[in-house]
Amino acid sequence: MQVSLVCYRNIWGTSTTKKAIDLDCSDVAPCKNLYFENVELLNADKQTISSSCKNAQVFAKGIIIPSVDCLVSAKAHVLHSIL
C-alpha cells in the first residue's frame, strides 16, 4: 500500500521522544505528496528533537520544527491548492 496526498496542517505539541517525526516508508511503495504546513513539535524536557525520513516526498510551508530532511522545494503551492 502506498501513502499519498496526506496533509499535516497547524499541528503544535510536545513529543515524549527525541524523534518527533518518523517517516519510514517502503522502498517498493514510497510515500508521495506529503504536505506539512505549520508543524511545531517540541520536547517536554527542552532537549533537541529530530526527524527521520526514508523514501518520503514532503512539501512544506510555514514553520516546520523539527526540520524534515526529505523536503522537496518550490512546488508546495501546487500541492496546497490540491489539498
RAPELIN-V517781 format. One record per helix or strand. SS is the DSSP state (2 for helix, 1 for strand). FROM is the first residue (numbers start at 1). LEN is the number of residues. Records with the same first field share a line. If there is no record, write none. Layout:
SS: FROM-LEN + FROM-LEN
This chain:
1: 4-12 + 19-6 + 31-13 + 50-5 + 56-10 + 71-1
2: 76-7
